[in-house]
Amino acid sequence: MEKPILLLDLDLCTGCRACMVACSLAKEKTSSLSLSRLRVLKNEPVCLAVPVICEQCAKAPCENACPVGAITRNPDTQALTVDREKCIGCKECVWACPFGAITVREGLAVKCDLCDGDPECSKVCTPGAIKFERLKPFDLERRMRSLERRVKALTTIL
């Protein structure tokens, strides 16, 4: 079975944050970096930009941590989504996420849901740093290499 995923390439990310603007426009209908469901952290002195986005984990800590079952996997897109009717804003998912990809706004958890299977961030990333792909299980090694590089890069920023 193929897994839809956003693949990130640090070598191509310029830190322009167009992905963040596209996300906020698509999800919140306004251009606001603070309302984006992904972040691009930057370390300007070393010219490093690191996109932080939900990894749509197979065994999602956020899903397991939610005491009310508000985070579930969409069977069509395979994205982890937050049910706004169930979410109680307890932040258990925020603390459980190893990537820091979930925030709470107005008392509700907010995270990337892959734009219902058609992510805007990947469409506007002209350098090609964010690509939406459907990976077969044997391709997951590519994802892990990308993830390892981002985790190492994040340690220099945070």
Sine and cosine of phi, psi and omega as CSV:
sin_phi,cos_phi,sin_psi,cos_psi,sin_omega,cos_omega
0.00,0.00,0.70,-0.72,0.01,-1.00
-0.99,0.16,0.54,-0.84,0.01,-1.00
-0.89,-0.46,0.89,-0.45,0.08,-1.00
-0.93,0.37,0.73,-0.68,-0.09,-1.00
-0.47,-0.88,0.48,-0.88,0.16,-0.99
-1.00,-0.06,0.89,-0.46,0.06,-1.00
-1.00,-0.09,0.73,-0.69,-0.05,-1.00
-0.89,-0.45,0.72,-0.70,0.00,-1.00
-0.88,-0.47,0.96,-0.27,-0.03,-1.00
-0.86,0.50,-0.53,0.85,-0.03,-1.00
-0.91,0.42,-0.40,0.92,-0.04,-1.00
-0.98,-0.18,-0.29,0.96,-0.06,-1.00
-0.95,0.31,0.84,-0.55,0.01,-1.00
-1.00,-0.09,-0.16,0.99,-0.03,-1.00
0.99,0.17,0.31,0.95,-0.07,-1.00
-0.93,0.36,-0.40,0.92,0.03,-1.00
0.93,0.37,0.31,0.95,0.09,-1.00
-0.87,0.49,-0.54,0.84,0.03,-1.00
-0.88,0.47,-0.63,0.78,0.00,-1.00
-0.93,0.37,-0.65,0.76,0.04,-1.00
-0.91,0.42,-0.71,0.71,0.00,-1.00
-0.87,0.49,-0.64,0.77,0.01,-1.00
-0.89,0.45,-0.75,0.66,-0.03,-1.00
-0.91,0.41,-0.58,0.82,0.05,-1.00
-0.91,0.41,-0.69,0.73,-0.03,-1.00
-0.93,0.37,-0.66,0.75,-0.12,-0.99
-1.00,-0.08,-0.56,0.83,-0.10,-0.99
-0.91,-0.42,-0.07,1.00,0.00,-1.00
0.87,0.49,0.48,0.88,0.07,-1.00
-0.49,-0.87,0.47,-0.88,0.01,-1.00
-1.00,0.02,0.98,-0.19,-0.02,-1.00
-0.49,-0.87,0.89,-0.46,0.01,-1.00
-0.86,0.51,-0.56,0.83,-0.05,-1.00
-0.95,0.31,-0.28,0.96,0.00,-1.00
-0.99,-0.16,0.01,1.00,0.02,-1.00
-0.93,0.37,0.48,-0.88,0.03,-1.00
-1.00,-0.05,0.05,1.00,0.16,-0.99
-0.74,-0.68,0.32,-0.95,0.02,-1.00
-0.76,-0.65,0.47,-0.88,0.15,-0.99
-0.87,-0.49,0.95,-0.31,0.03,-1.00
-1.00,0.06,0.63,-0.77,-0.07,-1.00
-0.79,-0.62,0.57,-0.82,0.16,-0.99
-0.84,-0.55,1.00,0.01,-0.12,-0.99
-0.85,0.53,-0.68,0.74,-0.05,-1.00
-0.85,0.53,-0.48,0.87,0.00,-1.00
-0.94,-0.35,0.23,0.97,0.04,-1.00
0.80,0.60,0.77,0.64,-0.03,-1.00
-0.87,-0.49,0.76,-0.64,0.08,-1.00
-0.79,-0.62,0.76,-0.65,-0.06,-1.00
-0.79,-0.62,0.93,-0.36,0.08,-1.00
-0.94,0.34,0.69,-0.72,0.05,-1.00
-0.89,-0.45,0.88,-0.48,-0.08,-1.00
-0.54,-0.84,0.39,-0.92,0.02,-1.00
-0.87,0.50,0.76,-0.65,-0.01,-1.00
-1.00,0.06,-0.04,1.00,-0.01,-1.00
0.78,0.63,0.78,0.63,-0.09,-1.00
-0.78,0.63,0.62,-0.79,0.05,-1.00
-0.90,0.44,-0.72,0.70,0.07,-1.00
-0.93,-0.37,0.97,0.23,-0.19,-0.98
-0.93,0.36,0.89,-0.45,0.06,-1.00
-0.87,0.50,-0.58,0.82,0.00,-1.00
-0.91,0.42,-0.67,0.74,0.02,-1.00
-0.90,0.44,-0.68,0.73,-0.01,-1.00
-0.94,0.35,-0.50,0.87,-0.05,-1.00
-0.99,0.15,-0.36,0.93,-0.08,-1.00
-0.93,0.37,0.89,-0.46,-0.07,-1.00
-0.96,0.29,-0.24,0.97,-0.04,-1.00
-0.90,-0.43,0.11,0.99,0.03,-1.00
0.93,0.37,0.53,0.84,-0.02,-1.00
-0.98,0.19,-0.31,0.95,0.01,-1.00
-0.96,-0.27,0.87,-0.49,-0.01,-1.00
-0.67,-0.74,0.27,-0.96,0.01,-1.00
-1.00,-0.03,0.79,-0.61,0.07,-1.00
-0.95,0.32,0.85,-0.53,-0.06,-1.00
-0.91,0.42,-0.42,0.91,-0.01,-1.00
-0.99,0.12,-0.70,0.71,-0.08,-1.00
-0.99,-0.16,-0.24,0.97,-0.08,-1.00
0.92,0.40,0.18,0.98,0.03,-1.00
-1.00,0.10,0.56,-0.83,0.12,-0.99
-0.98,0.18,0.79,-0.61,-0.06,-1.00
-0.82,-0.57,0.40,-0.92,0.01,-1.00
-0.97,-0.26,0.83,-0.57,0.08,-1.00
-0.99,0.12,0.95,-0.32,-0.07,-1.00
-0.90,0.44,-0.40,0.92,0.01,-1.00
-0.97,0.25,-0.51,0.86,-0.04,-1.00
-1.00,-0.04,-0.51,0.86,-0.10,-0.99
-0.87,0.50,0.73,-0.68,0.02,-1.00
-0.94,-0.33,0.08,1.00,0.07,-1.00
0.93,0.37,0.46,0.89,-0.08,-1.00
-0.97,0.26,-0.28,0.96,0.02,-1.00
0.96,0.28,0.17,0.99,0.06,-1.00
-0.86,0.50,-0.62,0.79,0.01,-1.00
-0.92,0.40,-0.61,0.79,0.02,-1.00
-0.87,0.49,-0.73,0.68,-0.02,-1.00
-0.94,0.34,-0.50,0.87,-0.04,-1.00
-0.98,0.19,-0.45,0.89,-0.06,-1.00
-0.94,0.35,0.88,-0.47,-0.02,-1.00
-0.96,0.28,-0.15,0.99,-0.06,-1.00
-0.96,-0.28,-0.12,0.99,-0.04,-1.00
0.93,0.38,0.56,0.83,-0.11,-0.99
-0.99,-0.14,0.13,0.99,-0.01,-1.00
-0.84,-0.55,0.67,-0.74,0.09,-1.00
-0.80,-0.60,0.22,-0.98,0.11,-0.99
-0.87,-0.50,0.82,-0.57,0.05,-1.00
-0.78,-0.63,0.72,-0.69,0.02,-1.00
0.80,0.61,0.60,0.80,0.08,-1.00
0.98,0.21,0.23,0.97,0.01,-1.00
-0.74,-0.68,0.59,-0.81,0.06,-1.00
-0.93,0.36,0.64,-0.77,0.00,-1.00
-0.75,-0.66,0.76,-0.65,0.01,-1.00
-0.43,-0.90,0.22,-0.98,0.05,-1.00
-0.91,0.42,0.73,-0.68,0.08,-1.00
-0.87,-0.50,0.35,0.94,-0.01,-1.00
0.87,0.50,0.43,0.90,0.03,-1.00
0.74,0.67,0.72,0.70,0.00,-1.00
0.84,0.54,0.54,0.84,0.08,-1.00
1.00,-0.09,0.13,0.99,-0.01,-1.00
-0.61,-0.79,0.93,0.37,-0.16,-0.99
-0.89,0.46,0.80,-0.60,0.00,-1.00
-0.92,0.38,-0.59,0.81,-0.06,-1.00
-0.84,0.54,-0.65,0.76,-0.03,-1.00
-0.95,0.31,-0.44,0.90,0.00,-1.00
-0.95,0.31,-0.54,0.84,-0.08,-1.00
-0.99,-0.14,-0.06,1.00,-0.03,-1.00
-0.98,0.18,1.00,0.03,-0.07,-1.00
-0.91,0.41,-0.52,0.86,0.07,-1.00
-0.95,0.33,-0.28,0.96,-0.01,-1.00
1.00,0.08,0.35,0.94,-0.01,-1.00
-0.95,0.30,-0.46,0.89,0.03,-1.00
-0.91,-0.42,0.88,-0.48,0.01,-1.00
-0.81,-0.59,0.72,-0.70,0.07,-1.00
-1.00,-0.07,0.88,-0.47,-0.04,-1.00
-0.72,-0.70,0.34,-0.94,0.10,-0.99
-0.94,-0.35,0.95,-0.32,-0.08,-1.00
-1.00,-0.07,0.65,-0.76,0.16,-0.99
-0.99,0.13,0.34,-0.94,-0.05,-1.00
-0.79,0.62,-0.61,0.79,-0.03,-1.00
-0.96,0.29,-0.27,0.96,0.05,-1.00
-0.99,0.13,-0.13,0.99,-0.07,-1.00
-0.90,0.44,-0.34,0.94,0.07,-1.00
-0.88,0.47,-0.61,0.79,0.06,-1.00
-0.87,0.49,-0.68,0.74,0.00,-1.00
-0.90,0.44,-0.68,0.73,-0.03,-1.00
-0.90,0.43,-0.63,0.77,0.04,-1.00
-0.89,0.47,-0.68,0.73,0.03,-1.00
-0.88,0.47,-0.69,0.72,-0.02,-1.00
-0.91,0.42,-0.69,0.73,0.02,-1.00
-0.86,0.50,-0.67,0.74,0.01,-1.00
-0.90,0.43,-0.65,0.76,-0.01,-1.00
-0.93,0.36,-0.63,0.78,0.02,-1.00
-0.89,0.45,-0.69,0.72,0.04,-1.00
-0.88,0.48,-0.67,0.74,0.00,-1.00
-0.91,0.42,-0.64,0.77,-0.01,-1.00
-0.89,0.46,-0.54,0.84,-0.01,-1.00
-0.91,0.41,-0.38,0.92,0.05,-1.00
-0.99,0.12,-0.34,0.94,-0.04,-1.00
-1.00,-0.07,-0.67,0.74,-0.11,-0.99
-1.00,0.09,0.00,0.00,0.00,0.00
